[in-house]
Amino acid sequence: VVPFLFSFSGELYCSLPNPRNVRFESINMKNVLHWSAPEGTGDGVLYKVKYAVYGVGKWIRKPECRNINRTWCDLSSETSDYEEQYYASVKAFLNGTCSDWMETTRFNPLTDTKIDPPMVSVSSTDRSISIILTAPEKWKRSPEEESISLLQVYPGLQYNVSVLNKKTKKRWFFSISNNTLVVPWLEPGTAYCVSAQIHVTTPVLDSGFSKEHCITTLKDK
Amino acid sequence: LTAGDKIFHFGACRVFLSTTEIRAGFTAIKANIQSRDPIRTLSILSHPHSLHKVKSSDRCCITHQLFTFYVDKVFKHCRTEDPFVNRKISSIANSFLSVRRKLGQCREQNNCVCGEESTEKFKQILANYEGLNVTSAAMKSLGELDILLDWM
């Protein structure tokens, strides 16, 4: 039997090294807490997780992340109100001893999330191509839940669009606020490749560029 | 108009402001400033009443009050031992001064009056602030700049 040591305040005396690099990783507001195992501990470490809404007076345990051996915990549901900010904390257990609670920095879903590139669909005539862009959706609890486009979350959302003439290697850049773009005066029977990125002005957030979508303009009639 | 200016609507007020510099300055020191604030369970701006519940008609008045709060009460108590952080704080403070001036003019021109709810809200903010020692309160308020900017 492993003796538990208790401090005066009745708390378990914790001598296990702490979980490291406790942080939120967020994409389209799917907010997942990640950490690294305590230094020098092999298998068998278990963890528990709690979180707090900044400014509200209590920490809340996450039952689905109690006594887990993985090093992540999905807190998307608990942090879905992006008008709030959050902290989360992790504690490790091994062979009857434990670590301290290790906290994240303050997490602001609105500014600390990463945004996926937009979806791009392209069609063409003989002398123009039409591009339709779709911003990703905010994470949602279930497919039945109403979808919220990130366009609604970030009213200042814009698109940066790159159009490459595969023959001449000439590239144009466009910055647009609405989600459609028609590029006129192109060469018939020529391949063009389109890629797009999301740019949010307030707060400043940029997605990566989408993969290229290539299309060939129709031959001259 | 200066670079990065954007039109903001605060009730009857329409003001061209650039918050880009404020936000960039804050982002640069956010981790440093927030790490100096150990109190998780209290917020100056967002609890118990959220700024997001302020009526549109009251936005003009309360935004001016909030900028005045930061200029008069917060920045002067935010000295740190780090020259880089101090430079960013004074740059943010200068930006706040010019924004407050614009908001003040707009408030006068449009005779913006604070409704009962937002008067109560601002009183709560001051009470939250006075509930801490001045340095902790100032540092916590500075660490909540993104709450103000996100709400604007």
Chai-1 contact restraints between the chains, C-beta under 6 A:
chainA,res_idxA,chainB,res_idxB,connection_type,confidence,min_distance_angstrom,max_distance_angstrom,comment,restraint_id
A,A52,B,R40,contact,1.0,0.0,6.0,A-B,restraint_1
A,Y54,B,S43,contact,1.0,0.0,6.0,A-B,restraint_2
A,G55,B,S43,contact,1.0,0.0,6.0,A-B,restraint_3
A,G55,B,S46,contact,1.0,0.0,6.0,A-B,restraint_4
A,G55,B,H47,contact,1.0,0.0,6.0,A-B,restraint_5
A,V56,B,H47,contact,1.0,0.0,6.0,A-B,restraint_6
A,G57,B,T41,contact,1.0,0.0,6.0,A-B,restraint_7
A,E83,B,H52,contact,1.0,0.0,6.0,A-B,restraint_8
A,Y87,B,R40,contact,1.0,0.0,6.0,A-B,restraint_9
A,T105,B,A31,contact,1.0,0.0,6.0,A-B,restraint_10
A,R106,B,Q34,contact,1.0,0.0,6.0,A-B,restraint_11
A,N108,B,D146,contact,1.0,0.0,6.0,A-B,restraint_12
A,L110,B,D150,contact,1.0,0.0,6.0,A-B,restraint_13
A,P203,B,R23,contact,1.0,0.0,6.0,A-B,restraint_14
